Amino acid sequence: MKRTLSVILGLCSYTHDSSAALLVDGELIGFVEEERLSEQKHTKLYPAHAVDWLLGRAKLTSADVDTVAYNFQPARYLAESPAALRMALSPTTRDRAFARAHGFAKVAVRTQRRLRLIGRQFPAARVTPVLHHRAHQLTAFAASGWDEAAVLVVDSLGERQTTTIARCHDTLRPRAQTLEAINDPASLGYVYGAVTEHLGWRRGDEEGTVMALAALGDPARFRSLFTHAVHTTATGFRINPAYFPTRTLTSGYERTSRRFVTETCPERHPGESLADVHRDLAAALQERTEQVMVHLARRARVLTGSRRLCVAGGVATNCVSIGRIIEAGIFDEVFVPPAPGDAGTAIGAALAVHIGGRSPRPVAGVARTCYLGPSYEDQALDLTPWPALHQKTLGIETAEFLADQLAHGTIVGLFQGPVEAGPRALGNRSILASPLEPGVVERLNATVKFREPFRPFAPMVLAERAREFFTLGQQAPYMSMASGVTDKTRERMPAIVHANGTSRLQTVTKAQNPFMHAVLTAFGRRTGVPVLINTSLNVKGKPICGTPEMALDCLANSGLDALLLEGRWITK
């Protein structure tokens, strides 16, 4: 008798950063964010392209799916409404208590409706909602490949939870035990998003811009304000509603108070010139975020006794905070998964269902891998829609050719193999440039990426030579950690050193990415430094290019010199 497969589809959908993951008998078949295929950055739509690709790759149909795992539990939202009504007893939260109770109840109903919508897509499947932070915990721990670790999740909001500390164990069947949770309205992600919006950038998208701006400001100006606004406690932190009014989940309510505006500055409009007050506000926000993250990491160490830490949630993308945790020496090693934000919870939701089911199959295909999406290695290329572009096919010495071009100052888009998981380009959908080229940062920002001139660019380096140039002291495979730099780096490659003296580092091993390892080796042979600038293959406001067509559009409409697309050298 033929054994029936266990087919679990994990979904992040209808909120932001829609994505899908597929587990068959516990093995991760693939994962991709919908934006990489639909060209709609941070899309919240049902991830139809992602689901179609996953089922096609596994040679399955929607009728073969046993369970759809969704990354939120509607009932958990509903539980917040009574607590919200109790806020009416306090004068500082009274004005928002009823709106908050209604908002959380409304989201609970909306989430339940979404589950029914998903069920209609898969009539033979059970739709199982998974606690949001549990999905984050399992994604992070399973990706680490460790046998045991503390897991710290910090984001804006998962149902009610904003911060959790768990102990996870068992590589083959990952288990997570939450030891402590902080509920909304104490939310570090909420505060960071509120100030991002106040400074004129898009909340939920451009927090990284604020982190970069912070290096140019003086935190002392608003240090006292943020100490009072985000107050640390013995077990975590709390938010002062006098500065950041309580969240309502209803439109029309400001996230910053009149007092905050009075004590800082008026809201900056997009396109308005930056002033010192904006830089200083960003600096104080970032400093306080780092302090609270280190405080939470210490708490995680005390609660779990673990010597290794995984960090997930939207705030885990704050690479400077992760660098501060590493510098503090609280743990022997720190790990951030390639997709630490909500998109990655599609994997964790599927894992939760698999582990909670009857299948004896171990989890496979998740640990220490990031190249999980579609590849186009055998696809024919038609340049007819791009008449100004020209191509030639390269031979077997592609890595040597690319290294030579980069050494001579060419800025190249690289499109090879499967799409990366997560918000960082990790050598398969990248823009590469020499860090030795004069004016390279200015050129990349102004003519290639079309973004703010203060934004830094991250380096990738041969893992075996990282200590020559960076002081992090551990591997950083997913460009999620800010590292100090050595004197050699400051002298030879100032282009990759941000104003705060750090670089957001990616270490590359031969096992992880053989082609990029070969390119870095060849570039190092020519220049003496096996280091390249690596930024994502896109322009500001667009998602990372997931398809050849997106990559060709990027080449045609930006200041890129050339595109290496699956062995084809394409120029203008």
C-alpha positions as CSV (number, residue, x, y, z in Angstrom):
1,M,0.0,0.0,0.0
2,K,1.4,3.4,-1.0
3,R,2.1,5.7,1.9
4,T,0.2,9.0,2.0
5,L,2.4,12.1,2.0
6,S,2.1,14.8,4.6
7,V,1.7,18.1,2.7
8,I,1.6,21.3,4.7
9,L,1.4,24.7,3.2
10,G,2.6,27.6,5.4
11,L,1.2,31.1,4.6
12,C,1.8,34.7,5.5
13,S,-1.0,36.5,3.9
14,Y,-3.4,39.5,4.1
15,T,-1.2,41.6,6.4
16,H,2.2,42.5,4.8
17,D,5.1,40.7,3.2
18,S,3.0,37.8,1.9
19,S,4.9,34.5,1.5
20,A,4.4,30.8,1.3
21,A,6.4,27.7,2.3
22,L,5.8,24.0,1.6
23,L,6.7,21.1,3.8
24,V,6.3,17.5,2.4
25,D,6.9,14.8,5.0
26,G,8.8,17.4,7.1
27,E,11.1,18.5,4.3
28,L,11.1,22.1,3.2
29,I,10.4,22.0,-0.6
30,G,10.8,25.8,-0.9
31,F,9.9,29.2,0.3
32,V,9.4,32.5,-1.5
33,E,8.0,36.0,-0.8
34,E,5.2,37.0,-3.1
35,E,6.8,40.3,-3.9
36,R,9.7,38.6,-5.7
37,L,7.3,37.3,-8.3
38,S,4.5,39.8,-8.3
39,E,6.7,43.0,-8.3
40,Q,4.6,44.5,-5.5
41,K,6.9,45.4,-2.6
42,H,5.6,44.3,0.8
43,T,2.3,43.0,-0.8
44,K,-0.4,41.8,1.5
45,L,-2.3,39.9,-1.2
46,Y,-2.8,36.2,-1.1
47,P,0.6,34.8,-2.4
48,A,-0.8,33.1,-5.5
49,H,2.4,33.2,-7.5
50,A,4.4,31.7,-4.6
51,V,1.8,28.9,-3.9
52,D,1.7,28.0,-7.6
53,W,5.4,27.8,-7.8
54,L,5.7,25.6,-4.7
55,L,3.0,23.2,-5.8
56,G,4.4,23.0,-9.3
57,R,7.9,22.3,-7.9
58,A,6.5,19.4,-5.8
59,K,4.3,18.2,-8.7
60,L,1.3,18.6,-6.5
61,T,-2.1,20.3,-6.8
62,S,-4.2,22.2,-4.2
63,A,-6.2,19.0,-3.7
64,D,-3.0,17.3,-2.3
65,V,-2.6,19.8,0.5
66,D,-3.5,18.3,3.9
67,T,-3.1,21.4,6.1
68,V,-2.7,25.1,5.5
69,A,-0.8,26.7,8.4
70,Y,-1.6,30.4,8.9
71,N,0.7,32.7,10.9
72,F,-1.9,34.3,13.2
73,Q,-4.6,33.0,15.7
74,P,-7.8,35.1,15.5
75,A,-9.0,34.2,19.0
76,R,-5.8,35.7,20.6
77,Y,-6.8,39.1,19.3
78,L,-10.2,38.8,20.8
79,A,-8.7,38.1,24.2
80,E,-7.3,41.6,24.2
81,S,-10.6,43.4,24.2
82,P,-11.4,43.0,27.9
83,A,-7.9,44.1,28.8
84,A,-8.3,47.2,26.6
85,L,-11.6,48.1,28.3
86,R,-9.7,48.2,31.7
87,M,-7.5,50.9,30.2
88,A,-10.6,53.2,30.6
89,L,-9.7,53.3,34.3
90,S,-6.5,55.2,33.7
91,P,-6.4,58.9,32.6
92,T,-3.4,58.3,30.3
93,T,-5.1,55.6,28.3
94,R,-8.8,56.4,28.8
95,D,-9.3,58.2,25.5
96,R,-8.3,55.1,23.4
97,A,-9.7,52.3,25.5
98,F,-12.9,51.7,23.6
99,A,-11.3,52.2,20.2
100,R,-8.6,49.7,21.2
101,A,-11.2,47.1,22.4
102,H,-13.1,47.5,19.2
103,G,-10.0,47.4,17.0
104,F,-8.7,44.2,18.4
105,A,-12.2,42.6,18.2
106,K,-12.5,43.7,14.6
107,V,-9.1,42.2,13.7
108,A,-10.1,38.9,15.3
109,V,-13.2,38.8,13.1
110,R,-11.2,39.8,10.0
111,T,-8.6,37.2,10.7
112,Q,-11.3,34.5,11.1
113,R,-12.7,35.6,7.7
114,R,-9.3,35.3,6.1
115,L,-9.0,31.7,7.4
116,R,-12.3,30.9,5.6
117,L,-11.1,32.5,2.4
118,I,-7.9,30.4,2.5
119,G,-10.1,27.3,3.2
120,R,-12.0,27.9,0.0
121,Q,-8.7,27.8,-1.9
122,F,-7.9,24.3,-0.4
123,P,-11.2,22.6,0.1
124,A,-9.6,19.2,1.1
125,A,-7.3,20.8,3.7
126,R,-7.6,21.8,7.3
127,V,-6.7,25.5,8.0
128,T,-4.8,25.7,11.2
129,P,-4.0,29.1,12.8
130,V,-0.6,29.2,14.6
131,L,0.4,31.7,17.3
132,H,2.5,34.3,15.6
133,H,5.4,34.3,17.9
134,R,5.5,30.5,18.0
135,A,5.9,30.7,14.2
136,H,8.8,33.2,14.6
137,Q,10.4,31.0,17.3
138,L,10.4,27.8,15.2
139,T,11.6,29.6,12.0
140,A,14.6,31.0,13.8
141,F,15.5,27.9,15.8
142,A,15.1,25.5,12.9
143,A,17.2,27.7,10.6
144,S,20.0,27.8,13.2
145,G,20.7,24.0,13.0
146,W,21.5,24.1,16.8
147,D,20.4,21.4,19.3
148,E,19.4,24.0,21.9
149,A,19.2,27.8,22.1
150,A,17.4,30.7,23.6
151,V,15.1,32.5,21.2
152,L,14.2,36.1,21.5
153,V,11.4,37.5,19.3
154,V,10.8,41.2,19.2
155,D,8.4,42.8,16.7
156,S,5.6,45.3,16.5
157,L,2.6,42.9,17.3
158,G,1.8,39.3,17.0
159,E,-1.9,39.0,18.2
160,R,-1.2,40.4,21.7
161,Q,2.5,39.5,22.1
162,T,5.3,41.9,21.1
163,T,8.2,40.3,22.8
164,T,8.8,36.6,23.8
165,I,11.7,34.7,25.3
166,A,11.7,30.9,24.7
167,R,14.0,28.0,25.1
168,C,14.1,25.7,22.0
169,H,15.6,22.3,21.6
170,D,15.8,19.3,19.2
171,T,17.1,19.8,15.7
172,L,15.0,17.1,14.1
173,R,11.7,18.0,15.7
174,P,12.1,21.5,17.0
175,R,10.3,22.4,20.2
176,A,9.7,25.8,21.7
177,Q,8.8,26.6,25.3
178,T,7.9,30.3,25.9
179,L,9.2,31.3,29.3
180,E,8.2,35.0,29.3
181,A,6.1,37.2,27.1
182,I,5.5,41.0,27.0
183,N,2.1,42.1,25.6
184,D,1.1,45.2,23.7
185,P,1.1,48.2,24.4
186,A,4.7,47.5,25.3
187,S,6.1,47.3,21.8
188,L,9.6,48.2,20.6
189,G,8.6,47.7,17.0
190,Y,5.6,50.1,17.5
191,V,7.9,52.8,18.8
192,Y,10.4,52.4,16.1
193,G,7.7,52.5,13.4
194,A,6.1,55.6,15.0
195,V,9.3,57.6,14.9
196,T,10.1,56.4,11.4
197,E,6.8,57.8,10.3
198,H,7.3,61.0,12.2
199,L,10.6,61.4,10.4
200,G,9.0,61.2,7.0
201,W,9.6,57.6,6.0
202,R,7.2,54.7,5.5
203,R,6.5,52.7,8.6
204,G,7.0,49.0,8.1
205,D,9.4,49.6,5.2
206,E,12.0,52.3,5.8
207,E,13.1,51.7,9.4
208,G,16.5,50.8,8.0
209,T,16.8,54.4,6.6
210,V,16.3,55.7,10.1
211,M,18.9,53.3,11.5
212,A,21.4,54.6,8.9
213,L,20.5,58.2,9.7
214,A,21.1,57.6,13.4
215,A,24.8,57.3,12.8
216,L,24.9,61.0,11.8
217,G,23.1,62.4,14.9
218,D,23.8,63.0,18.6
219,P,21.7,60.9,20.8
220,A,22.3,63.0,23.9
221,R,19.8,65.6,22.7
222,F,16.8,63.3,23.2
223,R,18.3,60.6,25.5
224,S,16.3,61.6,28.5
225,L,13.1,61.6,26.5
226,F,13.6,58.1,25.3
227,T,14.6,56.9,28.7
228,H,11.3,58.0,30.0
229,A,9.3,56.9,26.9
230,V,10.8,53.4,26.8
231,H,11.4,52.4,30.4
232,T,13.3,49.2,31.2
233,T,12.0,46.9,33.9
234,A,13.4,43.9,35.7
235,T,11.7,41.6,33.2
236,G,11.6,43.7,30.1
237,F,10.3,47.2,29.3
238,R,7.1,49.3,29.1
239,I,6.1,52.2,26.9
240,N,5.0,55.6,28.3
241,P,1.6,56.5,26.6
242,A,2.3,60.2,27.2
243,Y,4.8,59.9,24.3
244,F,3.5,57.0,22.3
245,P,-0.3,56.7,22.8
246,T,-1.8,53.2,23.0
247,R,-2.3,51.3,19.8
248,T,-5.9,50.9,18.6
249,L,-5.6,48.9,15.4
250,T,-8.0,51.5,14.0
251,S,-7.1,54.1,11.4
252,G,-7.2,57.8,12.4
253,Y,-5.2,57.5,15.6
254,E,-1.7,59.1,15.8
255,R,1.2,57.0,17.1
256,T,3.0,59.9,18.6
257,S,1.5,62.4,21.1
258,R,1.4,66.2,21.2
259,R,3.9,66.0,24.0
260,F,6.3,64.0,21.8
261,V,6.0,66.6,19.0
262,T,6.5,69.5,21.4
263,E,9.6,68.0,23.0
264,T,11.2,66.9,19.7
265,C,10.1,68.5,16.4
266,P,7.1,68.8,14.0
267,E,6.5,65.8,11.7
268,R,8.8,65.9,8.8
269,H,7.2,65.5,5.4
270,P,8.7,63.2,2.7
271,G,11.2,65.1,0.6
272,E,11.7,67.8,3.2
273,S,15.3,68.6,3.9
274,L,16.9,66.9,6.8
275,A,18.0,68.9,9.8
276,D,20.1,68.2,12.8
277,V,17.0,67.6,14.9
278,H,16.0,64.8,12.7
279,R,19.4,63.2,12.9
280,D,19.5,63.5,16.6
281,L,16.0,62.1,17.0
282,A,17.0,59.0,15.0
283,A,20.2,58.7,17.0
284,A,18.4,58.7,20.3
285,L,15.7,56.2,19.1
286,Q,18.4,53.9,17.8
287,E,20.5,54.1,21.0
288,R,17.5,53.3,23.1
289,T,16.5,50.4,20.9
290,E,20.0,48.9,21.2
291,Q,19.9,49.3,25.0
292,V,16.6,47.6,25.3
293,M,17.6,44.8,22.9
294,V,20.7,44.1,25.0
295,H,18.6,44.2,28.2
296,L,16.2,41.6,26.7
297,A,19.2,39.4,25.6
298,R,20.5,39.4,29.2
299,R,17.0,38.4,30.4
300,A,17.0,35.6,27.8
301,R,20.3,34.3,29.1
302,V,19.0,34.4,32.7
303,L,15.8,32.6,31.9
304,T,17.1,29.9,29.6
305,G,20.7,29.3,30.8
306,S,21.5,28.9,27.1
307,R,24.8,29.8,25.6
308,R,23.4,30.5,22.1
309,L,20.8,33.0,21.1
310,C,18.4,33.1,18.1
311,V,16.7,36.5,17.4
312,A,13.7,37.0,15.2
313,G,10.8,39.4,14.6
314,G,10.9,42.7,12.7
315,V,13.2,44.3,15.2
316,A,15.8,41.6,14.5
317,T,16.5,43.3,11.2
318,N,18.0,46.1,13.2
319,C,21.6,44.9,12.5
320,V,23.3,47.4,14.8
321,S,21.3,46.1,17.8
322,I,22.3,42.6,16.9
323,G,25.9,43.7,16.7
324,R,25.5,45.3,20.2
325,I,24.2,42.0,21.6
326,I,27.2,40.2,20.2
327,E,29.7,42.8,21.5
328,A,28.2,42.5,25.0
329,G,29.4,38.9,25.1
330,I,26.2,37.6,26.7
331,F,26.1,34.5,24.5
332,D,28.8,32.5,22.8
333,E,27.0,32.9,19.5
334,V,24.1,34.8,18.1
335,F,22.0,33.8,15.1
336,V,19.4,35.7,13.0
337,P,17.6,33.6,10.3
338,P,17.6,34.8,6.7
339,A,13.9,35.8,7.0
340,P,13.5,37.1,10.5
341,G,10.3,39.2,9.7
342,D,6.8,38.1,9.2
343,A,7.4,36.6,5.8
344,G,9.5,33.9,7.4
345,T,6.7,32.9,9.7
346,A,5.2,30.9,6.8
347,I,8.0,28.4,7.4
348,G,7.5,28.4,11.2
349,A,3.7,28.0,10.9
350,A,4.2,24.9,8.7
351,L,6.8,23.6,11.1
352,A,4.4,24.0,14.1
353,V,1.7,21.9,12.3
354,H,4.2,19.2,11.3
355,I,5.6,19.0,14.8
356,G,2.2,18.9,16.4
357,G,1.0,16.2,14.0
358,R,1.5,12.4,14.0
359,S,4.2,12.3,11.3
360,P,7.4,10.7,12.6
361,R,9.4,12.4,9.9
362,P,12.1,14.8,11.1
363,V,12.4,18.3,9.8
364,A,14.8,18.7,6.9
365,G,15.9,21.5,4.5
366,V,15.5,24.4,6.9
367,A,18.8,24.6,8.7
368,R,21.5,27.0,7.5
369,T,20.1,27.6,4.1
370,C,18.7,30.8,2.5
371,Y,18.4,30.0,-1.3
372,L,14.9,28.6,-1.2
373,G,13.0,30.3,-4.0
374,P,12.6,29.8,-7.8
375,S,15.6,29.6,-10.1
376,Y,15.7,30.2,-13.9
377,E,18.9,28.5,-14.9
378,D,17.5,26.7,-18.0
379,Q,15.1,29.4,-19.1
380,A,15.5,30.9,-22.6
381,L,16.1,34.6,-22.7
382,D,14.4,36.9,-25.2
383,L,15.6,40.5,-25.1
384,T,13.0,41.8,-27.6
385,P,11.2,44.0,-25.0
386,W,14.6,45.5,-24.2
387,P,16.1,46.5,-27.6
388,A,18.9,48.6,-26.0
389,L,20.3,45.6,-24.2
390,H,22.9,43.2,-25.7
391,Q,24.0,39.8,-24.5
392,K,26.8,37.3,-24.9
393,T,27.3,33.9,-23.3
394,L,30.3,33.5,-21.1
395,G,32.5,30.4,-20.8
396,I,33.6,28.3,-17.9
397,E,35.7,31.1,-16.3
398,T,32.7,33.2,-15.3
399,A,33.9,33.9,-11.8
400,E,37.3,35.1,-13.1
401,F,35.6,37.3,-15.7
402,L,33.2,38.9,-13.2
403,A,36.0,39.5,-10.7
404,D,38.1,41.2,-13.4
405,Q,35.1,43.5,-14.4
406,L,34.6,44.4,-10.8
407,A,38.3,45.1,-10.2
408,H,38.1,47.6,-13.1
409,G,35.2,49.5,-11.6
410,T,32.2,48.0,-13.3
411,I,29.0,47.9,-11.3
412,V,27.3,44.6,-12.0
413,G,23.9,43.1,-11.2
414,L,24.1,39.4,-10.5
415,F,21.2,37.0,-11.0
416,Q,22.0,33.3,-10.4
417,G,20.3,30.3,-8.9
418,P,17.4,30.3,-6.5
419,V,15.9,33.5,-5.0
420,E,17.1,34.3,-1.5
421,A,14.8,34.2,1.5
422,G,14.5,37.4,3.5
423,P,15.1,41.1,3.0
424,R,18.8,40.8,2.1
425,A,20.5,40.0,-1.2
426,L,23.0,37.3,-0.4
427,G,24.8,36.8,-3.7
428,N,22.0,35.4,-5.9
429,R,20.1,38.6,-6.6
430,S,22.8,41.2,-5.9
431,I,24.4,44.4,-7.2
432,L,28.2,44.0,-6.8
433,A,30.9,46.7,-6.8
434,S,34.5,47.2,-5.8
435,P,34.9,48.8,-2.4
436,L,38.2,50.2,-3.7
437,E,36.6,52.4,-6.4
438,P,36.6,56.1,-5.6
439,G,33.1,57.6,-5.3
440,V,31.4,54.2,-5.5
441,V,29.0,54.9,-2.6
442,E,27.9,58.2,-4.1
443,R,27.4,56.6,-7.5
444,L,25.5,53.6,-6.2
445,N,23.1,55.8,-4.2
446,A,22.6,58.5,-6.9
447,T,22.5,56.6,-10.2
448,V,21.8,52.9,-9.4
449,K,19.7,52.6,-6.3
450,F,18.2,56.2,-6.3
451,R,18.2,56.6,-2.6
452,E,19.3,58.9,0.2
453,P,23.0,59.8,0.0
454,F,23.7,58.9,3.7
455,R,22.7,55.2,3.2
456,P,25.7,52.8,3.6
457,F,26.5,49.7,1.6
458,A,27.2,46.3,3.0
459,P,30.3,44.2,2.4
460,M,30.6,40.5,1.7
461,V,33.8,38.8,2.5
462,L,35.4,35.3,2.3
463,A,34.5,33.7,5.7
464,E,38.0,32.4,6.1
465,R,39.5,35.9,5.9
466,A,36.8,37.9,7.7
467,R,39.0,38.5,10.8
468,E,41.5,40.5,8.7
469,F,38.8,43.1,8.0
470,F,36.1,42.8,10.6
471,T,35.9,42.4,14.4
472,L,32.6,40.6,14.8
473,G,34.2,37.4,15.9
474,Q,31.6,35.0,14.5
475,Q,30.0,34.1,11.1
476,A,27.4,36.4,9.6
477,P,26.0,34.4,6.7
478,Y,22.8,36.4,6.2
479,M,24.0,40.1,6.4
480,S,22.1,40.6,9.7
481,M,24.8,41.9,12.0
482,A,26.7,45.1,12.2
483,S,30.4,44.6,12.9
484,G,33.3,46.8,13.8
485,V,36.2,47.0,11.3
486,T,39.9,46.7,11.5
487,D,42.4,49.4,10.8
488,K,43.2,47.7,7.5
489,T,39.5,48.1,6.4
490,R,39.5,51.8,7.4
491,E,42.6,52.5,5.4
492,R,41.9,50.5,2.3
493,M,38.1,50.4,2.1
494,P,36.5,53.4,3.8
495,A,33.5,53.0,1.4
496,I,32.1,50.1,3.4
497,V,32.5,51.8,6.8
498,H,29.4,53.7,8.0
499,A,29.6,56.9,10.0
500,N,29.2,54.8,13.2
501,G,32.3,52.8,12.4
502,T,30.5,49.6,11.5
503,S,29.6,47.5,8.5
504,R,26.6,45.2,8.0
505,L,28.6,42.1,7.2
506,Q,28.0,39.0,5.1
507,T,30.5,36.2,5.4
508,V,30.6,33.7,2.5
509,T,31.7,30.1,2.6
510,K,32.3,27.8,-0.3
511,A,29.6,25.5,0.9
512,Q,27.1,28.3,1.2
513,N,27.6,29.9,-2.2
514,P,30.3,28.3,-4.4
515,F,30.1,30.9,-7.2
516,M,30.3,34.0,-4.9
517,H,33.2,32.3,-3.0
518,A,35.0,31.9,-6.3
519,V,34.3,35.5,-7.3
520,L,35.6,36.9,-3.9
521,T,38.7,34.7,-4.2
522,A,39.4,35.9,-7.7
523,F,38.8,39.5,-6.7
524,G,41.1,39.1,-3.7
525,R,43.8,37.7,-6.0
526,R,43.6,40.8,-8.1
527,T,43.3,43.5,-5.5
528,G,44.5,42.0,-2.2
529,V,41.1,42.3,-0.5
530,P,38.5,39.5,-0.9
531,V,35.7,41.9,-0.1
532,L,32.9,43.3,-2.4
533,I,30.1,45.7,-1.9
534,N,26.9,43.7,-2.0
535,T,23.5,45.4,-2.2
536,S,20.1,44.1,-3.4
537,L,19.3,43.9,-7.1
538,N,16.5,46.5,-7.1
539,V,16.0,50.3,-7.0
540,K,14.4,52.1,-4.1
541,G,10.7,51.3,-3.8
542,K,10.9,48.1,-5.8
543,P,11.3,44.5,-4.4
544,I,14.4,42.5,-5.0
545,C,14.3,41.1,-8.5
546,G,12.9,37.6,-8.3
547,T,12.5,37.0,-12.1
548,P,14.8,37.6,-15.1
549,E,12.3,40.1,-16.4
550,M,12.5,42.2,-13.2
551,A,16.3,42.0,-13.4
552,L,16.4,43.2,-17.0
553,D,14.1,46.1,-16.2
554,C,16.4,47.0,-13.4
555,L,19.4,47.0,-15.7
556,A,17.5,49.0,-18.4
557,N,16.2,51.7,-16.0
558,S,19.1,52.3,-13.6
559,G,22.8,53.2,-13.7
560,L,23.9,49.5,-13.6
561,D,26.8,48.9,-16.1
562,A,26.0,45.2,-16.7
563,L,24.0,42.2,-15.6
564,L,25.3,38.7,-15.2
565,L,22.2,36.6,-15.7
566,E,22.7,32.8,-15.5
567,G,26.0,32.9,-17.4
568,R,24.9,35.6,-19.9
569,W,26.7,39.0,-19.8
570,I,24.1,41.7,-20.7
571,T,25.1,45.3,-21.3
572,K,23.4,48.4,-22.6
